[in-house]
Amino acid sequence: MPDNELMPNDSTNLVDQKTYDAVRGYIVAAQKQITVAVNSAMVEAYWNIGKRIYEACGECERAAFGIELDPLSQPDAC
């Protein structure tokens, strides 16, 4: 179908292919922006949750398994 050819839609109106493509492009771009915004919000939420748990548990305290796994995380390293 050439770029300037009209195509009928379900309601028997005529739709220009370029117009259809432009509208579809706006929707797809908006969906991508929404995905990025939601992902950013979730990263921030998880960061704040982790920070709150870290502060509530004591900033320099580590579980015994954490000290064994990471020798640099000794209590005096904080």
C-alpha positions in Angstrom: 0.0 0.0 0.0 1.5 3.4 -1.0 2.1 5.9 1.8 -0.6 8.3 0.7 -3.3 5.7 0.0 -6.4 5.7 2.2 -7.6 2.6 3.9 -11.1 1.9 5.3 -11.4 1.2 9.0 -14.2 -0.7 10.8 -16.6 2.3 10.9 -16.2 2.9 7.1 -14.3 6.1 7.7 -11.1 6.6 5.7 -7.8 6.8 7.6 -4.6 8.1 6.1 -1.8 5.6 6.8 0.6 8.4 7.8 -1.9 9.7 10.3 -2.4 6.2 11.7 1.3 5.7 12.0 1.8 9.0 13.7 -0.9 8.3 16.3 0.4 4.8 16.9 3.9 6.3 17.3 2.7 8.7 20.0 1.1 5.8 21.9 4.1 3.6 21.7 6.4 6.5 22.8 4.0 7.2 25.8 4.1 3.6 26.8 7.9 3.6 26.8 7.9 6.7 28.9 5.5 5.1 31.4 7.7 2.0 31.6 10.8 4.2 32.4 8.8 6.2 35.0 7.4 3.1 36.7 10.8 1.5 36.8 12.4 4.6 38.3 9.7 4.8 40.9 10.2 1.2 41.9 14.0 1.5 42.1 13.5 4.5 44.4 10.9 2.7 46.5 13.2 -0.4 46.9 16.1 1.9 47.8 14.1 3.7 50.5 12.9 0.3 51.9 16.4 -1.0 52.1 17.7 2.2 53.7 14.9 2.2 56.3 15.6 -1.5 57.2 19.3 -0.7 57.3 18.8 2.2 59.7 16.2 0.3 61.8 18.6 -2.6 62.3 21.6 -0.5 63.2 23.8 1.1 60.6 27.1 -0.7 61.5 25.7 -4.1 62.6 26.1 -7.0 60.3 24.8 -10.5 60.5 27.4 -13.1 61.3 27.1 -14.6 57.8 27.7 -11.2 56.3 31.0 -10.8 58.2 32.1 -14.2 57.1 31.3 -13.6 53.5 32.8 -10.1 53.4 36.0 -9.7 55.5 36.0 -5.9 54.7 32.7 -5.5 56.6 34.2 -5.7 60.1 32.6 -3.5 62.7 35.5 -1.0 62.7 35.1 -0.5 58.9 31.9 1.5 59.5 
